[in-house]
Amino acid sequence: MLPFKPIEILRSCISLPTATITARVPVYKFAFENEELAQVETKQYYTCCGKSICKGCVYSFCESGNIRTCPFCKADIIGKTDEEIFEALMKQVETNDAGAMTALGSDYYHGKLGLLRDCEKALELWKQAATLGYSHAHFHLGNDYYDGGV
């Protein structure tokens, strides 16, 4: 069974090539090759510009040869240290960027970027992002509640 419904070619998907047959769209291939992603977060946040994009579009963007750059601001994203990524996230958090709060909360929750695992800090960041209306923060709070964390 297909984990995702085949998507139409939308104007919001910046990196999708025009195609007449849905099976030729790279995102369609991505869905078949990555069935497990139907159950996990499929959105990638870019700390360089504070924007998010679906991972299917990231896949399509990379397939077109743009592996090292951000699809939005064209900044180099490969080779950054955990400290540099953390600094960029903190700059975005200080501007009340709900996406950055959610990403940083996930990093605290999973102990990434050299951070100690701190579920309380993660919940605090997700709640703050949720009050700003960021739906992905609600997703993380719901998952934590479902897992018995809250």
N, C-alpha and C positions, 0 to 999 in steps of 0.2 A: 504494500500500500504506500502511496505517495505521502511523505510526511508534511509537505506543504502543498497548498493549492497552487497550480501554475499561475503566476502573476501576469497581469497585462503589462505592456510596456507603458510605464507611467512617466510623466515629465519629471516627477520628483526623484526618480532613480537616475542620477546624473551620468552613470557610467555604462548604462545598458545600451548596446548597439541596436539599431533598428533591425528588425527581423520580421519575416512574414510567418515563419513556423516557430511556435513556442518552444519546441524541443531544441532549437538551435541557440536559444538564449542561454548564456553561461549560468545564470541563476537556476534555471531548470536542471541543468547538469549537476550543479552544486547541491540541490535538494536531494537528488537521487544518491549522490556519493556520500552524503552526510545525514543519514536518517536520524541519528542520535541527536542532532541539533534541534529536532522538533520539540524536545523536552527541556532545552536550556536557553539561556539568554542568547539572542542572535543579533546583538547590537554592539557596535564598537565605538568607543569614545576616543576622540583625538585631543590630547592635552595641549597641542600646539595652538589650536584655534578655538577649542571649546565646543566642537560640533560632533554629532553622532551620525552614524550611517549603518544601515543593515549589513550584516556580514555577507549576505549574498551579493550585494553591490560591491563590497570590499573585494570579494573573490573575483568578480567581473573586472574590477579596476586593476587588480594584480595580473589577471590573465592578459590584459592589454599592454603589459610591460611596465606598469608603474608600481613596482614593488617597494621602492624606498621612500616614496613621497606620500604626503597627506592628500586625499582627493579634493580637499577644499582649498587649503592655502599653499599647497605644494612644498611644505617644509619637509626636511629630511627626518624620517621617523626611525630609521635603523641605527643602532649603535649607541643609543642613549642609556646612561646608567640609571639605576633605580633612584639615586638622589636627584638627578635632573628631572626625571618623570615626577617624583614627589614634589619638587619645587614648582613645576609647572601646574600640577594639580592644586597646590596650595594657593597659587596666584589666582586660579580660576575660582576656588572656594571663597577667597576673600572678596570676590566681586559678586557673591551670591549666585553662582552658577549651579543650578540644581543638578545638572549632568555631572559636574565635577564632584559635587558632594556625594552623589550616588556611586560614582567610580571609586572615590576615596573610601567610602563606606565598605564597598566590596573588597578593597585591598586590605582594610583593617580586619574584616570578617574572615578572610582567607589567609591573612598573614603574608601578603605579597609586598613587594617593593622594599624588603628588608624590615618591615614593620612587625612588631609583635602582634599576635592575634588578640584582638580586643573587640568582642562582640558588642559590648556596651557602647563603645565609641561608634561602631558601625551603625547600630540602631539609632543613635543620636543624629548622625549624619543623614541617614535615610529618612527619619522623621522630619528633619529640617527641609530636605528636598521635597518630601511629600506635601508639606505645608505650602511650598512654592508651586505646587500643582504638577510635579513631575511624575508621570504615571509609572515609570520604571522603578522609582523609589517605592511606590505602593506595591509593585510586584515583589521586590526584595522583602519588604515588611510582611507581606502575605506568605511568602515562602518560609520566612523565619517563624512566623506564627504557626504555620502548618507543621513545621518540623518540631514544634514544641519549645522554641526559644523564647518567645515573648510571654 
